[in-house]
Amino acid sequence: MKTSHKIIAAALAAAAPVALPAAASAQTVPGLAVANPDAIVVNSAAYKLSEQQRPTTYKAQIDAAEQRRAQIQAQLEPMLQKYQTDSQAASPNQASLQQQAQQIQRIQQSGEAELNRLLQPVAMSRAYVLEQISEKLPDAMEAAKKSRKITLVLNPAAVVSADQAYNLNQAVLTELDRMLPQAQLVPPADWKPAAQRQAEAAQAAAAQGNAAAAGGR
């Protein structure tokens, strides 16, 4: 069973600085570069160090989740085996199979929710680190642009092919590591991710607007 941490960082963890699609060497256009923000973030010193530290800092939560995952899997295995055996019968009982499938699905869904709760501190730590790095990324990008005299930066997704001379990843990464060599691993007790803070602020503003409109009637 896979556990979703509700953040995109896990999907980016294996990323490496992306080389540009190869093109025949040619004279480069001054002021133009290509950079991959996601690859820069996950290859930064602060991100890599946090990934090394987190398993130790959150060992209790990770161990508890792994133990619970094993228990859920042990509970599901005989149920899955029975379902498979029953489904291969000459005349399978479709009502029974449906009931078994629903029970298996309920256990899987509740198990995933439980694992997510156990691993929530780990997910929050990763989100906190990513937010700290992301806040520094624009400054690092601007510093790299200034040092290379760049005026336009493209995302690799918008580029069909380009000479490696346009690749700005390493220059941005160098500036980012200088600005933030290490991120704070453990978020404050009342910290919330930016998306959640923005959503709550929007809801509060809407509620305030509705109250003001009602009061003006």
DODRENGU-325556 format. One line per 8 residues: number of its first residue (from 0); for each residue x, y, z of N, C-alpha, C, CB. Coordinates in nm, 3 decimals. Glycine has a CB too. Layout:
<pts>
NUM> X Y Z X Y Z X Y Z X Y Z ~ ...;
</pts>
This chain:
<pts>
0> 0.083 -0.118 0.000 0.000 0.000 0.000 0.087 0.123 0.000 -0.095 0.000 0.120 ~ 0.054 0.219 -0.086 0.133 0.340 -0.094 0.070 0.447 -0.008 0.147 0.387 -0.239 ~ 0.154 0.528 0.055 0.105 0.635 0.140 0.130 0.768 0.075 0.170 0.629 0.277 ~ 0.024 0.849 0.059 0.040 0.982 0.000 0.072 1.081 0.108 -0.086 1.024 -0.076 ~ 0.176 1.159 0.089 0.213 1.261 0.186 0.153 1.396 0.151 0.363 1.273 0.195 ~ 0.073 1.399 0.044 0.001 1.518 0.004 0.094 1.633 -0.031 -0.093 1.561 0.113 ~ 0.210 1.604 -0.073 0.299 1.708 -0.120 0.372 1.659 -0.241 0.398 1.750 -0.011 ~ 0.415 1.750 -0.322 0.481 1.712 -0.445 0.627 1.683 -0.426 0.464 1.818 -0.547;
8> 0.686 1.713 -0.308 0.829 1.697 -0.290 0.876 1.558 -0.315 0.867 1.738 -0.156 ~ 0.793 1.455 -0.267 0.837 1.317 -0.286 0.855 1.283 -0.432 0.739 1.221 -0.223 ~ 0.769 1.341 -0.519 0.782 1.313 -0.662 0.907 1.374 -0.720 0.662 1.363 -0.737 ~ 0.956 1.484 -0.655 1.073 1.553 -0.707 1.203 1.500 -0.650 1.063 1.700 -0.679 ~ 1.194 1.414 -0.544 1.313 1.378 -0.468 1.422 1.314 -0.552 1.276 1.286 -0.358 ~ 1.383 1.240 -0.656 1.483 1.171 -0.738 1.532 1.255 -0.854 1.426 1.041 -0.790 ~ 1.483 1.379 -0.865 1.520 1.461 -0.980 1.666 1.501 -0.973 1.432 1.586 -0.988 ~ 1.723 1.527 -1.088 1.861 1.574 -1.098 1.860 1.697 -1.185 1.956 1.464 -1.157;
16> 1.965 1.779 -1.181 1.967 1.895 -1.268 1.945 1.851 -1.411 2.100 1.973 -1.255 ~ 1.844 1.906 -1.475 1.803 1.858 -1.605 1.889 1.920 -1.714 1.656 1.887 -1.630 ~ 1.951 1.835 -1.793 2.025 1.883 -1.909 1.926 1.922 -2.017 2.126 1.776 -1.961 ~ 1.959 2.021 -2.094 1.870 2.066 -2.199 1.872 1.968 -2.315 1.909 2.206 -2.246 ~ 1.761 1.960 -2.389 1.763 1.876 -2.509 1.878 1.918 -2.600 1.628 1.886 -2.585 ~ 1.954 1.822 -2.644 2.076 1.852 -2.717 2.047 1.918 -2.851 2.157 1.727 -2.738 ~ 2.133 2.010 -2.885 2.125 2.074 -3.015 2.265 2.091 -3.067 2.051 2.210 -3.006 ~ 2.278 2.103 -3.195 2.410 2.124 -3.253 2.467 2.255 -3.204 2.403 2.122 -3.407;
24> 2.596 2.257 -3.173 2.659 2.377 -3.121 2.642 2.490 -3.221 2.808 2.353 -3.092 ~ 2.606 2.605 -3.171 2.588 2.723 -3.255 2.612 2.846 -3.170 2.446 2.726 -3.318 ~ 2.619 2.957 -3.230 2.639 3.080 -3.156 2.517 3.107 -3.070 2.668 3.198 -3.251 ~ 2.538 3.138 -2.943 2.426 3.158 -2.853 2.371 3.300 -2.864 2.467 3.130 -2.709 ~ 2.244 3.313 -2.826 2.179 3.443 -2.826 2.206 3.511 -2.694 2.027 3.431 -2.853 ~ 2.266 3.627 -2.692 2.296 3.695 -2.565 2.169 3.724 -2.485 2.371 3.826 -2.591 ~ 2.179 3.707 -2.352 2.068 3.741 -2.264 1.962 3.634 -2.247 2.004 3.862 -2.313 ~ 1.981 3.517 -2.310 1.881 3.411 -2.304 1.936 3.290 -2.229 1.837 3.371 -2.446;
32> 1.853 3.230 -2.143 1.897 3.112 -2.069 1.776 3.023 -2.039 1.968 3.153 -1.937 ~ 1.804 2.900 -1.995 1.700 2.804 -1.958 1.732 2.752 -1.819 1.691 2.686 -2.062 ~ 1.629 2.742 -1.733 1.650 2.693 -1.597 1.529 2.610 -1.553 1.674 2.810 -1.499 ~ 1.556 2.507 -1.474 1.452 2.419 -1.423 1.440 2.439 -1.271 1.484 2.269 -1.456 ~ 1.342 2.518 -1.225 1.332 2.548 -1.081 1.318 2.425 -0.994 1.215 2.639 -1.057 ~ 1.238 2.326 -1.036 1.217 2.206 -0.954 1.347 2.130 -0.934 1.112 2.115 -1.019 ~ 1.423 2.113 -1.042 1.550 2.041 -1.031 1.649 2.118 -0.945 1.609 2.016 -1.170 ~ 1.648 2.249 -0.955 1.738 2.331 -0.874 1.706 2.315 -0.725 1.727 2.480 -0.914;
40> 1.578 2.319 -0.691 1.537 2.308 -0.551 1.580 2.175 -0.490 1.384 2.325 -0.539 ~ 1.551 2.064 -0.557 1.579 1.933 -0.498 1.727 1.896 -0.504 1.497 1.826 -0.567 ~ 1.805 1.973 -0.575 1.950 1.950 -0.577 2.025 2.053 -0.493 2.001 1.953 -0.719 ~ 1.952 2.138 -0.423 2.016 2.237 -0.337 2.074 2.171 -0.213 1.915 2.347 -0.297 ~ 2.174 2.233 -0.157 2.239 2.181 -0.037 2.140 2.171 0.079 2.358 2.269 0.004 ~ 2.053 2.271 0.091 1.956 2.273 0.202 1.858 2.156 0.190 1.879 2.406 0.204 ~ 1.812 2.128 0.069 1.717 2.018 0.051 1.783 1.883 0.076 1.659 2.021 -0.090 ~ 1.901 1.863 0.020 1.970 1.735 0.037 2.003 1.709 0.183 2.098 1.731 -0.047;
48> 2.047 1.812 0.254 2.080 1.795 0.395 1.955 1.761 0.476 2.146 1.922 0.450 ~ 1.844 1.826 0.445 1.720 1.798 0.519 1.674 1.654 0.495 1.610 1.895 0.477 ~ 1.692 1.603 0.372 1.654 1.467 0.343 1.740 1.367 0.420 1.663 1.440 0.194 ~ 1.865 1.403 0.446 1.954 1.318 0.525 1.919 1.322 0.673 2.099 1.360 0.504 ~ 1.877 1.438 0.721 1.851 1.456 0.864 1.713 1.405 0.906 1.863 1.602 0.900 ~ 1.618 1.413 0.817 1.478 1.385 0.855 1.456 1.243 0.908 1.388 1.408 0.736 ~ 1.513 1.139 0.847 1.489 1.005 0.901 1.534 0.987 1.045 1.559 0.904 0.815 ~ 1.634 1.065 1.087 1.679 1.057 1.227 1.589 1.139 1.317 1.824 1.106 1.239;
56> 1.559 1.262 1.274 1.476 1.351 1.355 1.336 1.295 1.376 1.467 1.489 1.290 ~ 1.282 1.231 1.272 1.145 1.179 1.279 1.142 1.027 1.282 1.063 1.231 1.161 ~ 1.243 0.968 1.340 1.253 0.821 1.343 1.134 0.757 1.412 1.381 0.779 1.414 ~ 1.088 0.815 1.521 0.975 0.756 1.595 0.850 0.750 1.508 0.947 0.837 1.724 ~ 0.821 0.859 1.438 0.702 0.861 1.353 0.715 0.765 1.235 0.676 1.004 1.302 ~ 0.834 0.761 1.174 0.855 0.673 1.060 0.847 0.526 1.102 0.992 0.701 0.995 ~ 0.908 0.494 1.215 0.903 0.355 1.265 0.761 0.313 1.298 0.992 0.339 1.389 ~ 0.685 0.405 1.360 0.546 0.374 1.395 0.463 0.350 1.270 0.484 0.488 1.479;
64> 0.487 0.430 1.167 0.412 0.414 1.042 0.448 0.283 0.972 0.439 0.532 0.948 ~ 0.577 0.248 0.973 0.618 0.123 0.909 0.562 0.003 0.983 0.770 0.115 0.903 ~ 0.559 0.011 1.116 0.502 -0.100 1.194 0.353 -0.114 1.165 0.526 -0.077 1.345 ~ 0.283 -0.001 1.159 0.140 -0.005 1.131 0.113 -0.051 0.987 0.075 0.133 1.156 ~ 0.200 -0.011 0.895 0.185 -0.055 0.757 0.195 -0.207 0.745 0.291 0.012 0.668 ~ 0.290 -0.263 0.819 0.308 -0.409 0.818 0.185 -0.479 0.877 0.434 -0.448 0.896 ~ 0.127 -0.421 0.981 0.008 -0.479 1.042 -0.111 -0.477 0.946 -0.028 -0.404 1.171 ~ -0.127 -0.366 0.875 -0.237 -0.355 0.780 -0.218 -0.454 0.666 -0.246 -0.211 0.725;
72> -0.093 -0.466 0.619 -0.065 -0.559 0.510 -0.092 -0.702 0.553 0.081 -0.544 0.464 ~ -0.055 -0.735 0.677 -0.081 -0.870 0.729 -0.230 -0.897 0.740 -0.015 -0.888 0.867 ~ -0.307 -0.794 0.771 -0.453 -0.808 0.778 -0.513 -0.829 0.639 -0.516 -0.685 0.844 ~ -0.456 -0.762 0.540 -0.512 -0.766 0.406 -0.475 -0.893 0.328 -0.468 -0.645 0.329 ~ -0.358 -0.946 0.352 -0.308 -1.057 0.270 -0.404 -1.176 0.264 -0.174 -1.104 0.323 ~ -0.452 -1.229 0.378 -0.545 -1.343 0.367 -0.677 -1.305 0.300 -0.574 -1.400 0.506 ~ -0.719 -1.181 0.317 -0.842 -1.136 0.253 -0.824 -1.131 0.101 -0.884 -0.998 0.307 ~ -0.708 -1.082 0.058 -0.679 -1.075 -0.086 -0.666 -1.215 -0.146 -0.551 -0.995 -0.110;
80> -0.604 -1.304 -0.071 -0.589 -1.442 -0.119 -0.726 -1.510 -0.133 -0.499 -1.524 -0.022 ~ -0.812 -1.487 -0.034 -0.947 -1.546 -0.040 -1.024 -1.490 -0.159 -1.025 -1.520 0.092 ~ -1.014 -1.360 -0.179 -1.083 -1.297 -0.290 -1.036 -1.355 -0.423 -1.061 -1.145 -0.287 ~ -0.906 -1.372 -0.437 -0.851 -1.427 -0.560 -0.897 -1.571 -0.582 -0.698 -1.420 -0.558 ~ -0.896 -1.650 -0.474 -0.939 -1.790 -0.484 -1.086 -1.798 -0.521 -0.914 -1.864 -0.352 ~ -1.167 -1.719 -0.452 -1.311 -1.722 -0.478 -1.344 -1.674 -0.620 -1.385 -1.636 -0.376 ~ -1.269 -1.577 -0.669 -1.297 -1.523 -0.802 -1.262 -1.622 -0.912 -1.221 -1.394 -0.823 ~ -1.177 -1.719 -0.881 -1.134 -1.818 -0.980 -1.219 -1.945 -0.977 -0.989 -1.852 -0.958;
88> -1.322 -1.945 -0.892 -1.411 -2.061 -0.883 -1.488 -2.077 -1.014 -1.508 -2.046 -0.764 ~ -1.537 -2.198 -1.039 -1.611 -2.225 -1.162 -1.734 -2.135 -1.173 -1.653 -2.372 -1.168 ~ -1.804 -2.118 -1.062 -1.922 -2.030 -1.059 -1.909 -1.935 -0.941 -2.056 -2.112 -1.050 ~ -1.829 -1.830 -0.955 -1.804 -1.740 -0.842 -1.930 -1.668 -0.795 -1.699 -1.637 -0.881 ~ -1.939 -1.650 -0.665 -2.051 -1.579 -0.605 -2.022 -1.429 -0.616 -2.073 -1.623 -0.454 ~ -2.086 -1.364 -0.712 -2.056 -1.224 -0.740 -2.092 -1.133 -0.622 -2.131 -1.180 -0.865 ~ -2.200 -1.164 -0.553 -2.240 -1.082 -0.438 -2.136 -1.090 -0.328 -2.378 -1.126 -0.385 ~ -2.086 -1.213 -0.304 -1.983 -1.232 -0.203 -1.853 -1.162 -0.243 -1.957 -1.381 -0.180;
96> -1.818 -1.172 -0.370 -1.697 -1.106 -0.418 -1.706 -0.955 -0.404 -1.671 -1.143 -0.564 ~ -1.821 -0.900 -0.434 -1.840 -0.757 -0.421 -1.827 -0.714 -0.275 -1.976 -0.715 -0.477 ~ -1.884 -0.793 -0.187 -1.876 -0.762 -0.044 -1.731 -0.768 0.004 -1.963 -0.860 0.037 ~ -1.657 -0.871 -0.040 -1.516 -0.883 -0.004 -1.435 -0.764 -0.057 -1.458 -1.015 -0.057 ~ -1.461 -0.727 -0.181 -1.388 -0.617 -0.243 -1.413 -0.487 -0.168 -1.427 -0.602 -0.391 ~ -1.536 -0.466 -0.129 -1.569 -0.343 -0.055 -1.501 -0.340 0.081 -1.721 -0.331 -0.037 ~ -1.497 -0.455 0.147 -1.430 -0.462 0.277 -1.280 -0.437 0.262 -1.455 -0.600 0.342 ~ -1.218 -0.495 0.160 -1.075 -0.473 0.135 -1.048 -0.326 0.106 -1.026 -0.560 0.017;
104> -1.133 -0.265 0.026 -1.116 -0.125 -0.008 -1.129 -0.035 0.114 -1.217 -0.084 -0.114 ~ -1.226 -0.067 0.202 -1.244 0.012 0.324 -1.119 0.006 0.411 -1.366 -0.037 0.402 ~ -1.063 -0.114 0.427 -0.944 -0.130 0.510 -0.825 -0.056 0.446 -0.910 -0.281 0.528 ~ -0.812 -0.065 0.314 -0.703 0.005 0.246 -0.715 0.156 0.263 -0.702 -0.031 0.097 ~ -0.834 0.209 0.246 -0.854 0.353 0.256 -0.833 0.404 0.398 -0.993 0.390 0.209 ~ -0.888 0.330 0.495 -0.871 0.372 0.635 -0.725 0.357 0.677 -0.962 0.289 0.729 ~ -0.658 0.253 0.625 -0.517 0.234 0.656 -0.432 0.345 0.599 -0.469 0.101 0.603 ~ -0.461 0.386 0.476 -0.385 0.495 0.416 -0.405 0.625 0.493 -0.425 0.514 0.270;
112> -0.529 0.650 0.535 -0.556 0.771 0.613 -0.481 0.767 0.746 -0.708 0.786 0.637 ~ -0.477 0.651 0.808 -0.405 0.637 0.935 -0.256 0.660 0.917 -0.430 0.500 0.996 ~ -0.199 0.604 0.810 -0.056 0.622 0.784 -0.023 0.768 0.754 -0.012 0.533 0.668 ~ -0.113 0.834 0.682 -0.092 0.976 0.655 -0.090 1.057 0.784 -0.201 1.029 0.562 ~ -0.178 1.021 0.877 -0.181 1.092 1.006 -0.050 1.068 1.082 -0.301 1.046 1.092 ~ -0.003 0.945 1.080 0.121 0.914 1.151 0.240 0.988 1.090 0.146 0.762 1.149 ~ 0.238 1.002 0.958 0.350 1.064 0.887 0.330 1.213 0.862 0.372 0.993 0.755 ~ 0.224 1.270 0.917 0.198 1.412 0.896 0.315 1.501 0.941 0.072 1.453 0.969;
120> 0.378 1.475 1.056 0.492 1.558 1.094 0.607 1.552 0.992 0.544 1.514 1.229 ~ 0.626 1.436 0.932 0.731 1.421 0.830 0.696 1.503 0.707 0.750 1.272 0.793 ~ 0.570 1.494 0.665 0.525 1.570 0.548 0.534 1.720 0.573 0.382 1.532 0.510 ~ 0.499 1.761 0.693 0.505 1.904 0.726 0.649 1.953 0.727 0.439 1.930 0.863 ~ 0.740 1.870 0.775 0.881 1.907 0.774 0.931 1.928 0.632 0.965 1.799 0.844 ~ 0.897 1.837 0.544 0.941 1.849 0.404 0.880 1.974 0.339 0.903 1.722 0.324 ~ 0.753 1.998 0.366 0.687 2.116 0.310 0.752 2.244 0.362 0.537 2.116 0.342 ~ 0.790 2.243 0.490 0.852 2.361 0.551 0.988 2.390 0.488 0.868 2.341 0.704;
128> 1.065 2.285 0.466 1.196 2.301 0.402 1.179 2.352 0.259 1.274 2.167 0.402 ~ 1.087 2.294 0.185 1.064 2.335 0.047 1.020 2.481 0.040 0.960 2.246 -0.019 ~ 0.940 2.523 0.135 0.894 2.662 0.135 1.009 2.758 0.163 0.783 2.682 0.238 ~ 1.097 2.721 0.255 1.213 2.806 0.284 1.301 2.821 0.159 1.295 2.748 0.401 ~ 1.324 2.710 0.090 1.408 2.712 -0.030 1.339 2.793 -0.141 1.438 2.569 -0.079 ~ 1.210 2.771 -0.156 1.135 2.840 -0.262 1.134 2.990 -0.241 0.991 2.788 -0.268 ~ 1.136 3.033 -0.116 1.139 3.176 -0.087 1.270 3.240 -0.130 1.116 3.200 0.061 ~ 1.378 3.163 -0.129 1.510 3.214 -0.168 1.536 3.200 -0.318 1.618 3.142 -0.091;
136> 1.460 3.113 -0.383 1.486 3.083 -0.525 1.478 3.206 -0.615 1.387 2.980 -0.573 ~ 1.378 3.295 -0.601 1.375 3.412 -0.689 1.500 3.499 -0.677 1.252 3.496 -0.659 ~ 1.548 3.519 -0.554 1.670 3.598 -0.535 1.791 3.530 -0.598 1.695 3.622 -0.385 ~ 1.796 3.396 -0.584 1.907 3.322 -0.644 1.900 3.330 -0.796 1.903 3.174 -0.599 ~ 1.780 3.325 -0.850 1.763 3.336 -0.996 1.808 3.473 -1.044 1.616 3.311 -1.035 ~ 1.769 3.577 -0.972 1.808 3.713 -1.012 1.959 3.732 -1.004 1.737 3.816 -0.923 ~ 2.021 3.677 -0.900 2.166 3.689 -0.886 2.238 3.617 -1.001 2.213 3.632 -0.752 ~ 2.188 3.500 -1.037 2.249 3.425 -1.148 2.228 3.499 -1.280 2.189 3.283 -1.156;
144> 2.111 3.555 -1.299 2.084 3.631 -1.420 2.178 3.751 -1.431 1.939 3.678 -1.424 ~ 2.198 3.817 -1.319 2.285 3.936 -1.318 2.429 3.898 -1.350 2.279 4.007 -1.182 ~ 2.476 3.789 -1.290 2.616 3.748 -1.311 2.640 3.702 -1.454 2.654 3.637 -1.214 ~ 2.537 3.644 -1.517 2.550 3.595 -1.654 2.494 3.693 -1.757 2.480 3.460 -1.668 ~ 2.444 3.807 -1.709 2.386 3.910 -1.796 2.270 3.852 -1.878 2.494 3.969 -1.891 ~ 2.179 3.786 -1.804 2.062 3.723 -1.865 1.940 3.812 -1.846 2.038 3.584 -1.804 ~ 1.860 3.825 -1.950 1.737 3.905 -1.940 1.611 3.821 -1.955 1.739 4.014 -2.046 ~ 1.623 3.702 -2.012 1.507 3.615 -2.033 1.544 3.472 -1.998 1.457 3.624 -2.179;
152> 1.465 3.411 -1.905 1.488 3.272 -1.864 1.366 3.190 -1.902 1.517 3.262 -1.712 ~ 1.389 3.080 -1.973 1.282 2.990 -2.015 1.284 2.863 -1.932 1.295 2.956 -2.165 ~ 1.166 2.800 -1.917 1.157 2.669 -1.855 1.189 2.562 -1.960 1.016 2.646 -1.792 ~ 1.260 2.454 -1.923 1.291 2.350 -2.021 1.168 2.294 -2.092 1.363 2.237 -1.954 ~ 1.052 2.297 -2.026 0.931 2.245 -2.088 0.892 2.323 -2.213 0.816 2.248 -1.988 ~ 0.940 2.447 -2.221 0.907 2.531 -2.337 1.014 2.526 -2.445 0.888 2.676 -2.292 ~ 1.116 2.442 -2.423 1.231 2.436 -2.515 1.234 2.301 -2.586 1.364 2.461 -2.440 ~ 1.240 2.304 -2.718 1.252 2.180 -2.794 1.395 2.130 -2.791 1.205 2.201 -2.938;
160> 1.490 2.219 -2.816 1.632 2.184 -2.809 1.713 2.312 -2.790 1.677 2.108 -2.937 ~ 1.826 2.298 -2.723 1.911 2.415 -2.697 2.052 2.370 -2.665 1.854 2.499 -2.581 ~ 2.146 2.453 -2.692 2.285 2.427 -2.658 2.301 2.438 -2.506 2.381 2.526 -2.731 ~ 2.391 2.357 -2.450 2.411 2.360 -2.305 2.462 2.494 -2.255 2.507 2.252 -2.265 ~ 2.508 2.576 -2.343 2.554 2.709 -2.302 2.441 2.793 -2.244 2.617 2.782 -2.421 ~ 2.316 2.754 -2.276 2.200 2.827 -2.224 2.159 2.780 -2.084 2.082 2.812 -2.319 ~ 2.214 2.669 -2.037 2.172 2.609 -1.910 2.215 2.695 -1.792 2.229 2.467 -1.897 ~ 2.117 2.746 -1.718 2.144 2.835 -1.604 2.132 2.762 -1.470 2.048 2.953 -1.606;
168> 2.100 2.633 -1.472 2.075 2.559 -1.348 2.188 2.572 -1.247 2.053 2.413 -1.380 ~ 2.310 2.542 -1.288 2.421 2.541 -1.194 2.448 2.679 -1.136 2.546 2.488 -1.260 ~ 2.435 2.781 -1.218 2.458 2.917 -1.169 2.355 2.954 -1.062 2.452 3.018 -1.285 ~ 2.229 2.917 -1.085 2.124 2.945 -0.986 2.147 2.861 -0.861 1.984 2.916 -1.045 ~ 2.184 2.735 -0.880 2.208 2.646 -0.767 2.322 2.698 -0.679 2.240 2.506 -0.816 ~ 2.427 2.748 -0.740 2.540 2.804 -0.665 2.494 2.921 -0.579 2.652 2.848 -0.760 ~ 2.414 3.009 -0.637 2.363 3.125 -0.562 2.269 3.081 -0.451 2.291 3.224 -0.656 ~ 2.185 2.982 -0.479 2.090 2.933 -0.380 2.162 2.871 -0.261 1.994 2.832 -0.443;
176> 2.264 2.791 -0.288 2.341 2.729 -0.180 2.414 2.834 -0.096 2.441 2.629 -0.237 ~ 2.455 2.941 -0.160 2.522 3.049 -0.086 2.423 3.121 0.005 2.588 3.149 -0.183 ~ 2.303 3.144 -0.045 2.202 3.217 0.032 2.140 3.133 0.143 2.094 3.268 -0.060 ~ 2.124 3.001 0.117 2.059 2.913 0.215 2.132 2.778 0.218 1.908 2.893 0.181 ~ 2.245 2.771 0.287 2.317 2.645 0.292 2.246 2.537 0.372 2.453 2.667 0.351 ~ 2.158 2.579 0.463 2.085 2.483 0.547 1.950 2.542 0.582 2.165 2.448 0.676 ~ 1.846 2.460 0.577 1.711 2.503 0.612 1.675 2.450 0.750 1.608 2.456 0.507 ~ 1.580 2.516 0.816 1.530 2.467 0.944 1.442 2.346 0.917 1.450 2.579 1.021;
184> 1.470 2.236 0.984 1.403 2.109 0.956 1.266 2.098 1.021 1.490 1.996 1.002 ~ 1.255 2.145 1.145 1.131 2.128 1.222 1.053 2.259 1.219 1.162 2.086 1.369 ~ 0.931 2.257 1.166 0.852 2.380 1.161 0.801 2.421 1.299 0.734 2.363 1.065 ~ 0.771 2.549 1.318 0.709 2.592 1.443 0.576 2.520 1.464 0.687 2.746 1.444 ~ 0.535 2.512 1.589 0.415 2.434 1.623 0.291 2.484 1.549 0.390 2.440 1.773 ~ 0.282 2.615 1.525 0.162 2.671 1.462 0.180 2.697 1.314 0.122 2.799 1.531 ~ 0.287 2.643 1.255 0.314 2.671 1.113 0.218 2.596 1.023 0.459 2.634 1.078 ~ 0.179 2.663 0.914 0.094 2.602 0.812 0.155 2.630 0.675 -0.053 2.656 0.820;
192> 0.143 2.537 0.580 0.196 2.561 0.445 0.132 2.684 0.381 0.173 2.439 0.356 ~ 0.204 2.744 0.287 0.158 2.869 0.224 0.020 2.854 0.162 0.257 2.914 0.119 ~ -0.005 2.742 0.094 -0.135 2.722 0.029 -0.248 2.723 0.131 -0.136 2.591 -0.049 ~ -0.224 2.662 0.247 -0.327 2.660 0.352 -0.347 2.799 0.410 -0.290 2.560 0.463 ~ -0.237 2.872 0.432 -0.248 3.008 0.485 -0.325 3.097 0.389 -0.108 3.067 0.512 ~ -0.296 3.084 0.261 -0.365 3.166 0.161 -0.513 3.132 0.154 -0.300 3.148 0.024 ~ -0.545 3.004 0.162 -0.685 2.963 0.157 -0.761 3.015 0.279 -0.696 2.810 0.149 ~ -0.699 3.007 0.395 -0.764 3.057 0.517 -0.782 3.208 0.512 -0.683 3.017 0.641;
200> -0.681 3.278 0.456 -0.692 3.424 0.445 -0.804 3.462 0.349 -0.558 3.484 0.397 ~ -0.817 3.387 0.240 -0.924 3.415 0.143 -1.061 3.390 0.205 -0.906 3.328 0.017 ~ -1.072 3.281 0.282 -1.199 3.252 0.348 -1.235 3.359 0.450 -1.192 3.115 0.417 ~ -1.133 3.405 0.524 -1.157 3.509 0.624 -1.199 3.640 0.557 -1.031 3.532 0.709 ~ -1.135 3.672 0.444 -1.170 3.795 0.372 -1.311 3.786 0.317 -1.070 3.820 0.259 ~ -1.347 3.667 0.266 -1.482 3.649 0.213 -1.586 3.661 0.323 -1.494 3.513 0.143 ~ -1.556 3.600 0.439 -1.647 3.606 0.551 -1.664 3.751 0.600 -1.597 3.517 0.665 ~ -1.553 3.825 0.601 -1.557 3.965 0.644 -1.639 4.048 0.545 -1.415 4.023 0.657;
208> -1.621 4.018 0.415 -1.697 4.090 0.314 -1.846 4.062 0.324 -1.647 4.055 0.176 ~ -1.880 3.935 0.349 -2.021 3.899 0.364 -2.083 3.966 0.486 -2.035 3.747 0.375 ~ -2.005 3.974 0.596 -2.055 4.037 0.717 -2.077 4.186 0.696 -1.959 4.015 0.833 ~ -1.983 4.249 0.623 -1.997 4.392 0.596 -2.118 4.419 0.507 -1.869 4.447 0.529 ~ -2.140 4.332 0.409 -2.255 4.349 0.320 -2.385 4.331 0.396 -2.248 4.251 0.203 ~ -2.387 4.232 0.486 -2.509 4.210 0.565 -2.536 4.326 0.659 -2.499 4.080 0.644 ~ -2.429 4.384 0.714 -2.446 4.495 0.807 -2.492 4.623 0.738 -2.318 4.521 0.879 ~ -2.466 4.631 0.608 -2.504 4.753 0.536 -2.648 4.753 0.487 -2.414 4.773 0.421;
216> -2.715 4.643 0.506 -2.854 4.637 0.461 -2.948 4.710 0.555 -2.898 4.492 0.447;
</pts>
